[in-house]
């Protein structure tokens, strides 16, 4: 498959910074050293194909995924929009700064472009935000955001000093996990805060669904590509699928070229109904 010549579209963070609408996830990377070279090669291929947003976290393989990312972006750091996350148990002011320093060391870089609170823990939001602002002043992170925060959490966050500086919320969002569409997604959209959609194909569990397969067959596509295209058509949503093989990386990139029809979307809504009321935030 030839390398696409068209650039990946971008969406914009509240700060005004453009970011690609399709990124690369790294959850479960770095867990087995025998897979290291293959995982690095997959991320490098994604970069070659324009998927320059790479998402990782200190939690993934206890930092092992960050080390995979370090090797993948060696010699091409300036191409990458790098996202990592601090664990909630580390999210005090001092703990956040120390965790960021450890991530920077594993990533072999001097900066993280977007640093997220992985989910809510016991430290007050004010402490974490204060740490994020200190890291920004020191040039160690470019922006900050959150992950796995529901509507009530977000409303509380933006009320603390500096909390309105949040740039993204990374959420479990896919065809089978549509609960955020009732209230959280509209709230974020109104404020121009993008959603980074993790596990966009439900770690593969949705791919046997008959309706998803039928829609894919209409387009000579894979079910995973349909699931990604469904997310990519939505303004301000950034899916971050993980792919550890060249074939899957190329499939993910090609999802950008898939345009779903009104019939496709109606069929998918019937198969995967949107929420009719508020639901508890789902996480994996």
N, C-alpha and C positions, 0 to 999 in steps of 0.2 A: 504494500500500500504506500503510495507516495505521500510525502509530508505535505499537509495542507498549506496552501499559499495564503489563505484568508486568515486574518487575525481573529483571535477569540474576542467576542464582544466584552465590554466591561460594564460594571455598575459602579456607583459612586458611594463611598462612605460619607457620613455626615460632615467629615472634615473636608470633603471635596476630592479626596484621593480616589482615583479610579482603580478598580481591582477586577481581575478576570471573573466571568460568571461561572466558570467551571474550573475546579481545582483538583488537587490530589490529596487523598487522605492517607494516613499511615498507621491507623489503629491495627494492632496485631503484627506490625512489622518489628523487626529487631529481636524477636523472641527466640530465634534459632539461628545460630551463626552460619549454618549450612545454607541458609536462604539469603545471606547478606548480599552477595554479589548480584543475585537475581533481583532483589528488591531495589538495590541501587540502580541497576540498569533500567528497571521499570520507571523509576522516578526521572531518570535522565531522559528517557524516551518521551515521557510526558512533557518535560521542559522543551525538548526539541519540537514537540507538537503544539507548543504555545500554552500549555497548562502550567503557568508559572506560579500559581498560588499553591503552596504546600502547607498542609495543616499537620501539626504534630502536638505532642504534649509530654510533660515530664512523667506522666502516669504510664504511657505506653511502653511496655517492656522495661519498666523502671529506668527510663532514659534511653533504652536501646534504640527506639525508633528515631530519637533525635540524632543518634550517631549514624544511623542509616542516611538520614537527611543530610548530615554534614558531608558524607562522602558523595552524595548525589549532586550537591551544589558546589563542590570543590572547583574553584577556578571560574565559577559563574554566579557568585553570590548576588551580584547586582541585577541579574535577571529575575530573581526570585522574590515574590511577596511571601514572606515567612510568617507563619502563625504558630504560636505555641501556647501552652496553658499551665497555670499554676494550680496545684491541688488545693482543695478547700482547707485541709489541715495545715497548709503552709501559708494561708492567706492573711495572716497578721501583717502589720506594716513591715516589721523586720523580716518575717518569714518570706513574704512575697519578694522582697529585694534579694534575699539569699537564694531563693529558688530560681529567680531569673538569672542570677550569676552562674548557678550550676548549669542551667539550660544553655546559656551562652557558651560555656566551656565545652559542653558536649556537642553543640552545633558548630563550634569553631568559627564563630562570627562575633562581631562587636555589637550587633543589634538584632532585635526581633521586630518585625514590622507591625504586628498586631498581637498583643499579649492578652490572653483571656483568663478570667476566673472560671475554672472548669465546672464547678457547680457550687451552690451556696453551702457554706459551712458555718461554724460558730463565730468566727471573727465578724465584727460589724463591717458593713459595706464601707463605712467611712475610713476604716483602717486600710482596706484594700485599695480604695480609690486614692488615698493619700500616697500609698506606695507606688501605684501606677504613675501618678503625677511626678513623683520624685524620679522614677526611672525614665520618664519622658524628658525631664529637665536635663538628666545626665546623658541623654542620647542613646540609652540602652534599649528603649522601645520607641517605636514611632507613634503608635496609638494603642488604645486598650479597649477591650470589650468583655463580654461574658458568654457563658454557655449554660444551657439547662436552667434558665431562669424563667419562671412563669409570669403572668401579668402582674400579680400582686408584688412579686419580687422586683419587677422592672419599675413599677410605680414607686416603690420604696427607694430603689437605687437612684432614680433621677432626682429625688428630693434631697439627697445628701449633698454636701458641698463638693462640687466637681463631678457629681454623678451624671449630669447631663452630657458629659464628654464621652459617653459610651458609644462605640462605633459599630457594634455588631452583636447579635445573639446567635450562638451556634446551637441548633436544636435538632432533635430527632424529628425528621419530616420526610414523609414519602407517601405514596398512594395508600398504604395501609395504616398510616399514622397521621391523620388529618385534623386532629383535635385542635391544633393551634389556629386553624382557620376561623374559628368562631369568634375569638376575642383578641388573642395575643398577636396574631399576624396583622390584623387591621391596625392595631395600636402601633406596632413597629413600622408598618408602611406609612402611616400618617406622619411619623417623625423621621422618615427617611433612613431608618436603621435596617440594614440588610440582615437577612436570615442566612446563615451558613447551614445547609441541610446535611447533617451527617447520617450515615447508613441510608443513603438514598434508594438503595434497592433492598433494604431490610436484610443486609448481609446474605443476600441470595434467596431468602425464604419465600419471597413473593413470585419468583420467576416461573413457577409451575402453574400459576393461576391461569385458568383457561381463557378468560377474557383478555388478559394481558398478551397471551400468546396469539390470540386471534388478531388483535390490533397490530402486533408485530408482523404477522404474516402478510397483512395488507401492504406493508411498506418494505417487505423483504429486509426486515430489521430483526434484532434480537429483543426479547422481552426487557432486558436491562436497558437497552437504548430507548425503548418507549418510556420506561420509568424515569430515566434521566431527562428525556425530552419534555415530559409532563412538568417537571420542575423547572427546566430551563426556559420554558415559555412564560414564566411568571417573573414580573419585574422585581428586582431586589432579592431574588433567591439564588444562592450560590451552592449548588451541590458539590460535595467533596468525596467522590467515590474512591475507595482504595482499589488499586490494581497491582498485582505482583507479577503479572506476565505481560509480555509485549502485546499479545493478542487483545487482552482486556483493556490495556491502555489505549490501543487504537480504536477499539469499540467505543470506549467512553468518549474519545475525541469526536468520533463520527456522529454521536448523538446530537451534536450541535447542528448537523445538517438535516435532521429529521424534523419535519413540520407536521404536527398532528392536526387532523381535520376536526370540524365541529362534530362530525359523527363519532370520530375516535374519542373525543373528550366526553361526549354524552354517554358512550358505552362505558368508559372508565368511571364516570360518576355513578352509573348504576351498579357497577361491580364493586366500587370502593366509595361508598356514599360519604359526602361531606358531613360534618357534625351539625346536629340540629339544636345543640345547646352546649353550654360550657362543659369541658372535660378536664380532669386532672392532667397536668403535664406529664407526658410519657418520656422515659429515659431508657437507655440501654447502658 
